[in-house]
Amino acid sequence: MNVLSLFDGMSCGQQALVRAGINYDKYYASEIDKYAIKVTMANFPDTTQLGSVVDVNGYDLPKIDLLMGGS
């Protein structure tokens, strides 16, 4: 399962997936706050950071099975 998280923050969505025992193959995160990104990468180093949500091009990503976002 491929996950795309918009406005990812410190990846609380990814934390919830792990705690719920939901497996995923790839996690893409759209976030611009450097401190939130630093926390995410410390906890989940395999996260693919995409930068700002305005620059995310869905055509450049594989099929996304779960889209989540927090604002």
ZIKAPE-V109079 format. One line per field, one symbol per residue. ss: DSSP state (H for helix, E for strand, C for the rest). psi: psi as a letter, one per 30 degrees, with the letter a starting at -180 (. if undefined). Layout:
ss->???
psi->???
//
This chain:
ss->CEEEEECCCCCHHHHHHHHCCCCCCEEEEECCCHHHHHHHHHHCCCCEECCCHHHCCHHHCCCCCEEEECC
psi->kkkkjkhfbgheeeeeeeefgjklekjkkjkfjeeeeeeefeeifgkjkfbkfffkjfffllkkfkkllk.
//
